[in-house]
Amino acid sequence: MRLDKIIARSRIIDLRSHDLEGALQELLAVCVGSFSDLKPDALLKGLLARESTMTTYLGLGVALPHVRVKMSRRYILAIGRSRVGIRHDGALADERVHLIVMLIAGEKARDYLQVLASIARQVKEKELVDRLVASSDLDALHEQLVGGFGGIRPVQAQQNRMNRLMFREAERVAKGADCGAIMVFGDTFVGGIERGAIESKLKTILVTRNPIEPGEDERAFAETIQVRSFSNQRMAQLRSAILVALTRGVISFNDRICCLDGMTGSNQFDTLVVVDIEREFQTLLAGHTSDLLPEDVKPEVLERVIAVATELAVEGREGRPVGCLFVVGDNEKVASFIKPLVLNPFFGYKEEERNILNPFMDETVKEFSSIDGAFIIRGDGVVESAGSLIQATDTDYSLPSGLGSRHAAAAAISVASNCISIVVSSSTSQVTLFRRGVMLPLTEKRR
C-alpha cells in the first residue's frame, strides 16, 4: 500500500504539549473522534508501554510511536508537529522531538512491520523532515507529507530522445538475446521513473534505493526491488538486485536479463548490459538451482539483513569499521553448533520487538555489532541471539587467502546447516554472502 493513502488532513495537527504523553493524548483525540471502536485510554497505555521497553525515537527530531489493537481499519496515521520541541526519553539531552508520526495498526494487518519500516525510512531523510517542520501551515504540511510519502515527482524518462533510443535498443537486445526481463535502474533519474514512462511487452523490473510502493490498481513494473548502492561504480546494485530477484522468484537461474542503467541522478541512460544468471552465479549454485534461499527464510528477511550489513560496512560505528556475522535460517540445526560468548541481549523481548523487519531494530543490531560472535536470526526475521560462537568445522571448502576466522565460521555453518550467512569484514568493509560454503561478494572492497 502507498503511505500517502493513509494520510488524512484531519489527523495532522500542531502540538501544544511539551511532553510525549500530552502529545500522544492530542493525537489520539483527533483519531478517536473519527473511529468509535477506539479507546483512547487503552491506546495511550499501550503506546507508553512500548516506549518503556524500546524507544520509538528515530533521530532527526522524529518519533514513531506505534501500537496494534483490535479495530475495523488496517491503519490509522496521525501526525503532530511541534516547533518548540517535545521532551523524549529516547533523545539526547539537548535534542527535542519536532515531529511525531503515530501509527495505530489493526491486529489483522499482516504487513504491519513492512509499513512501519516504510514510514521509518521516509522520515530518516533530513531534507524531508526539515521541510515538514518548516511548513508555513498545516495545509502546506499535508502537501509536503503527501509528496514526501508518495515520493518526489519523478522525471519522465521518455522526454529525452537519448533515453527513448536506449530503451528501444534495450528491448531489441533483450529480444535478440532471449532475455526473460529488462532490469531498469531507477536511481538514474531524480525521484525515480514516472509511472507509465516506460512501457514494454517484456517483463520490466525496477531497481531503486527508494521505498517506492506501486499503486494497488496499476503496476508500472512487474516487480520493484529496493537495493541500496553505496558505490559510484556502474551497475553497483546489479549483483544484489539479481540475488533478491532470484530469492523472490521474479527471475530464474536459466534466465538472461537485459540491464539498463546510468549514473545516479544524471537523468540519462548510458549503459546496457546482458547478464546470464547461471554463468554469473555458477560458483554459488554448486549444482543446486532450486534452493538458493533456504525454505524457512522469507525473502524480505534476507533483503533486510543484507541492507543492515551493507549499512554497517559503510557507516561503521562511531567512525570505526566493524566486522560482524549474521546467520539466517535453519535455527534448530544452527543451535547445535553455537554457544553464547555473552549474555544474550535479546532474551526476554517479544518476537515482534526483536524482528529484523522492525525498523527500531536497526540501531539495536548496529550497536551490538561490536560484540564478538554472530547474530542468529530465524527465517521469519526474529533475532534469537547476538554474541554467539560458531563451533562448526568445514574441511571440504577452501577460502581465498586473507580471509579470517569470521569468514571461516560463516562458510562452515553454511555447510553444516541449511542456512545463509553474511559477513561484514572489519578490514575491507566488504559484505560477503555464504551458501553451502561458497562465497558471493555483494560489495567491492574499500581501498
C-alpha positions in Angstrom: 0.0 0.0 0.0 1.1 3.6 -0.6 1.8 5.5 2.6 0.3 8.7 1.2 -3.1 6.9 1.0 -3.4 6.7 4.8 -2.5 10.4 5.4 -5.7 12.4 6.3 -5.6 16.2 6.6 -7.9 16.0 9.7 -5.3 14.0 11.6 -2.4 16.4 11.1 -2.1 18.9 14.0 0.2 21.4 15.6 1.0 20.1 19.1 0.7 22.3 22.2 2.1 19.8 24.7 5.8 19.8 25.8 6.0 16.1 26.8 5.4 12.9 25.0 2.3 11.7 27.0 0.5 15.0 26.4 1.4 14.9 22.7 0.0 11.4 22.3 -3.2 12.4 24.0 -3.6 15.2 21.5 -3.0 12.9 18.6 -5.4 10.2 20.0 -8.1 12.9 20.3 -8.2 13.5 16.6 -8.3 9.8 15.9 -11.0 8.7 18.4 -13.4 11.3 17.1 -13.5 9.6 13.7 -13.5 5.9 14.9 -15.9 4.9 17.7 -14.2 1.5 18.2 -11.0 3.1 19.5 -10.5 3.5 23.3 -8.1 6.4 24.0 -7.1 5.3 27.5 -6.1 1.8 26.4 -4.3 3.1 23.3 -2.3 5.6 25.4 -1.4 2.8 27.9 -0.2 0.6 25.0 1.8 3.4 23.4 3.6 4.3 26.6 4.2 0.7 27.5 6.1 0.2 24.2 8.1 3.3 24.9 9.2 1.9 28.2 10.6 -1.3 26.6 12.0 0.2 23.4 12.2 3.8 22.4 10.5 4.9 19.2 12.8 7.9 18.7 14.3 7.7 15.2 16.6 10.7 15.4 16.5 14.0 13.4 13.8 15.1 15.8 11.3 12.4 14.8 9.5 9.8 16.9 7.3 7.0 15.6 5.1 5.7 18.4 3.0 2.7 17.3 0.6 0.1 18.7 -1.5 -2.8 17.5 -5.1 -3.0 18.6 -8.4 -4.7 17.6 -10.2 -2.4 15.2 -12.0 -2.5 11.9 -9.4 -0.5 9.9 -6.0 -1.7 9.0 -4.1 1.5 9.8 -4.7 5.0 11.2 -1.9 7.5 10.9 -1.8 10.7 12.9 1.0 13.3 12.7 1.8 16.1 15.1 4.3 18.9 14.7 5.9 21.0 17.4 8.1 23.9 16.5 9.2 24.4 20.1 10.1 20.7 20.6 8.9 17.9 22.9 10.9 16.1 25.6 11.6 12.5 24.8 13.5 10.0 26.9 15.0 8.3 23.8 16.6 11.5 22.6 19.9 13.0 23.7 19.9 15.6 26.4 19.9 18.6 24.1 17.5 17.1 21.5 13.8 17.8 21.1 11.2 15.9 19.1 9.6 18.2 16.5 7.6 15.6 14.5 5.6 12.7 16.0 4.2 10.2 13.5 1.8 7.9 15.4 0.7 4.6 13.7 -2.2 2.6 15.0 -2.5 -0.8 13.3 -5.2 -3.4 13.3 -4.4 -6.9 14.6 -5.2 -8.3 11.2 -2.8 -6.1 9.3 -0.3 -8.6 8.0 2.2 -6.1 6.6 2.5 -4.2 9.8 6.3 -4.3 10.1 6.8 -3.5 6.4 4.5 -0.4 6.7 6.3 0.6 9.9 9.7 0.2 8.1 8.5 2.2 5.1 7.5 5.1 7.3 10.8 5.0 9.2 12.8 5.1 6.0 10.9 8.1 4.8 11.4 10.2 8.0 15.1 9.4 8.1 15.6 11.7 5.2 16.8 15.0 6.7 15.7 17.2 3.8 12.1 15.9 4.1 12.0 16.3 7.9 13.3 19.9 7.6 10.6 20.7 5.1 7.9 19.3 7.2 8.9 21.1 10.3 9.3 24.4 8.4 6.0 24.2 6.6 4.1 27.5 6.8 0.8 26.0 7.9 -1.0 22.6 8.3 -2.2 22.6 4.7 1.3 23.1 3.5 2.5 20.4 5.9 -0.2 18.0 4.5 1.0 18.7 1.0 4.6 18.1 2.0 3.7 14.8 3.7 1.7 13.5 0.7 4.6 14.5 -1.6 7.2 13.0 0.7 5.5 9.7 1.5 4.2 9.4 -2.1 7.6 10.1 -3.5 9.2 13.1 -5.2 7.6 13.7 -8.6 9.7 11.6 -10.9 11.5 12.7 -14.0 9.8 11.4 -17.2 12.4 9.1 -18.7 10.8 9.3 -22.2 11.0 13.0 -22.5 14.7 12.7 -23.6 15.4 11.5 -27.1 18.5 9.6 -26.0 16.6 7.8 -23.2 13.9 6.7 -25.7 16.6 5.4 -28.0 18.4 3.5 -25.2 15.1 1.8 -24.1 14.2 0.8 -27.6 17.6 -0.7 -28.1 17.3 -2.5 -24.7 14.1 -4.1 -26.0 15.7 -5.1 -29.2 18.8 -6.6 -27.4 16.5 -8.3 -24.9 14.5 -10.0 -27.6 17.6 -10.9 -29.7 19.4 -12.4 -26.7 16.3 -14.2 -25.5 16.2 -12.3 -22.2 13.4 -13.0 -19.7 13.2 -9.5 -18.4 14.6 -5.9 -18.6 16.0 -4.6 -15.4 15.8 -0.8 -15.2 17.9 1.1 -12.6 15.6 3.9 -11.4 18.2 5.9 -9.4 19.4 7.2 -12.8 16.6 9.7 -12.5 16.0 12.2 -9.8 12.9 10.9 -7.9 12.8 7.7 -9.9 10.9 6.9 -13.1 7.3 8.1 -13.5 4.5 5.5 -13.8 3.9 4.8 -17.5 7.1 6.5 -18.7 8.5 3.1 -19.7 6.2 0.6 -21.4 7.2 -2.7 -22.8 5.7 -6.1 -23.7 8.6 -7.7 -21.9 8.7 -8.0 -18.2 10.3 -5.0 -16.7 11.9 -4.9 -13.2 12.6 -1.6 -11.4 15.7 -1.5 -9.1 15.9 1.5 -6.8 17.2 2.6 -3.4 13.9 4.4 -2.7 11.0 2.6 -1.0 8.6 3.0 -4.0 5.3 1.2 -3.5 3.3 0.8 -6.7 -0.4 1.5 -6.7 -2.8 -1.3 -6.0 -4.8 -0.8 -9.2 -1.9 -0.3 -11.7 1.6 -1.5 -11.8 4.2 0.2 -13.9 6.7 -2.6 -13.4 6.3 -6.4 -12.9 8.4 -6.0 -9.8 10.1 -3.3 -7.8 13.3 -4.2 -5.9 14.7 -1.9 -3.3 18.5 -2.3 -3.2 20.7 0.5 -1.9 24.0 1.2 -3.6 27.0 2.7 -1.8 29.3 2.8 -4.8 29.9 5.1 -7.7 30.7 2.2 -10.0 28.4 1.5 -12.8 25.9 -1.3 -12.1 27.0 -1.5 -8.4 23.5 -2.6 -7.4 23.4 -5.3 -10.1 24.5 -8.4 -8.2 22.4 -7.7 -5.1 19.4 -6.9 -7.2 19.7 -10.2 -9.1 20.1 -12.1 -5.9 16.9 -10.5 -4.5 15.1 -11.2 -7.7 16.1 -14.8 -7.6 15.0 -15.3 -4.0 11.6 -13.7 -4.8 11.2 -16.0 -7.8 11.0 -13.0 -10.2 13.6 -14.5 -12.4 15.1 -18.0 -12.6 18.7 -19.3 -12.9 18.2 -20.1 -16.5 17.2 -16.6 -17.4 19.2 -13.9 -19.2 18.3 -10.3 -18.3 19.0 -7.1 -20.0 20.0 -4.3 -17.6 19.6 -0.6 -18.4 21.5 1.9 -16.2 23.0 5.4 -16.0 24.9 7.5 -13.5 22.9 8.2 -10.3 20.9 11.4 -10.7 22.1 12.1 -14.2 18.6 11.6 -15.8 20.3 9.8 -18.6 20.6 6.1 -19.5 24.0 5.3 -20.8 24.8 1.6 -20.1 23.3 -1.6 -21.5 24.4 -5.0 -20.1 23.1 -8.5 -20.7 23.6 -10.9 -17.8 23.5 -14.7 -18.0 22.3 -15.6 -14.5 23.6 -19.1 -14.4 27.1 -18.0 -15.6 27.2 -15.1 -13.1 26.2 -17.3 -10.2 27.8 -20.6 -11.3 30.1 -20.9 -8.3 27.4 -20.2 -5.8 24.9 -22.6 -7.4 27.3 -25.5 -7.0 24.9 -27.9 -8.7 21.9 -26.6 -6.8 19.5 -24.5 -8.9 16.3 -24.6 -6.8 17.1 -23.7 -3.3 19.4 -20.7 -3.2 17.1 -19.4 -0.4 16.6 -21.8 2.5 13.0 -22.9 2.6 12.3 -21.4 6.0 13.8 -18.0 5.1 11.5 -15.3 3.9 12.9 -13.2 1.0 12.2 -9.9 2.8 14.2 -11.1 5.8 17.3 -11.8 3.7 16.9 -8.5 2.0 16.7 -6.6 5.3 19.8 -8.5 6.7 21.8 -7.6 3.5 20.7 -3.9 3.9 21.7 -3.7 7.6 25.1 -5.5 6.8 25.7 -3.1 3.9 24.9 0.0 6.1 27.3 -1.3 8.8 30.0 -1.9 6.2 29.8 1.7 5.1 29.0 3.6 8.3 30.8 1.5 10.9 30.2 2.6 14.5 31.4 5.8 15.9 33.7 6.4 13.0 35.4 3.0 13.2 35.0 0.0 10.9 33.3 -3.1 12.4 33.1 -6.7 11.5 30.1 -8.9 12.2 28.4 -12.2 11.1 24.7 -12.9 10.5 23.4 -16.5 10.3 19.9 -16.7 8.9 17.6 -19.8 8.8 17.6 -23.4 10.0 17.8 -22.4 13.6 17.2 -25.8 15.1 20.3 -27.2 13.3 22.3 -24.0 13.8 21.6 -24.1 17.6 23.6 -27.4 17.8 26.7 -25.6 16.6 26.7 -22.5 18.7 27.3 -21.4 22.3 27.0 -18.0 23.9 30.0 -15.8 24.4 28.0 -13.2 26.4 24.6 -12.9 28.0 22.0 -12.8 25.2 20.9 -9.1 24.8 17.7 -10.1 23.1 16.5 -12.5 25.8 13.1 -11.7 27.2 11.8 -9.4 24.4 8.7 -10.1 22.4 9.3 -11.6 19.0 7.8 -8.6 17.2 10.1 -6.3 19.1 13.3 -8.2 18.1 12.3 -8.9 14.5 14.9 -7.7 12.0 12.0 -6.3 9.9 11.1 -3.9 12.7 12.8 -0.5 11.8 13.7 0.1 15.5 15.9 -3.0 15.4 18.4 -1.3 13.0 20.2 0.8 15.6 20.0 -2.1 18.2 21.6 -4.5 15.8 24.3 -2.0 14.8 25.0 -1.2 18.5 25.5 -4.9 19.3 27.6 -5.5 16.2 30.7 -4.7 18.2 30.2 -7.8 20.3 32.3 -10.8 19.3 30.3 -13.6 17.8 27.3 -14.0 15.4 23.8 -12.8 15.2 21.5 -15.8 15.0 18.3 -14.9 13.0 15.3 -17.1 12.3 13.9 -17.4 8.8 10.9 -15.2 9.8 13.3 -12.4 10.9 13.2 -12.9 14.7 16.7 -12.3 16.2 17.4 -15.2 18.6 20.7 -14.1 19.9 23.9 -12.0 19.5 27.4 -12.8 20.6 27.1 -16.5 19.6 30.3 -18.5 19.0 30.1 -20.8 15.9 31.6 -24.2 16.5 31.2 -25.8 13.1 34.1 -27.0 11.1 34.5 -27.4 7.3 37.3 -29.2 5.5 35.7 -29.5 2.1 35.9 -25.9 1.0 39.0 -23.7 1.0 38.7 -19.9 1.3 40.8 -17.4 -0.5 43.9 -16.2 1.4 43.5 -13.1 3.5 40.1 -14.1 5.0 39.9 -14.6 8.8 38.1 -16.7 11.4 34.8 -14.8 10.8 34.6 -15.8 7.2 35.7 -19.4 8.0 32.9 -19.7 10.6 30.4 -18.3 8.1 31.5 -20.8 5.5 31.4 -23.7 7.9 28.0 -23.0 9.4 26.5 -22.6 5.9 27.8 -26.2 5.1 26.8 -27.7 8.4 23.2 -26.4 8.2 20.7 -25.2 5.7 21.3 -21.5 6.3 22.7 -18.4 4.7 25.5 -16.5 6.4 26.5 -12.9 5.7 29.8 -11.4 6.8 30.9 -7.8 7.1 34.7 -7.6 7.0 36.3 -5.3 9.6 39.4 -4.8 7.4 38.0 -4.2 4.0 34.3 -3.4 4.8 33.3 -5.9 2.1 30.0 -7.7 2.5 30.1 -11.4 1.6 27.3 -14.0 1.5 27.9 -17.7 2.0 25.7 -20.5 0.9 26.8 -24.2 1.2 30.3 -23.0 1.9 30.5 -21.0 -1.4 31.1 -17.2 -1.1 29.5 -14.5 -3.1 30.8 -10.9 -2.6 27.9 -8.5 -2.5 30.0 -5.3 -2.4 33.5 -4.4 -3.5 36.4 -4.0 -1.1 37.0 -0.5 0.2 40.5 0.6 -0.7 
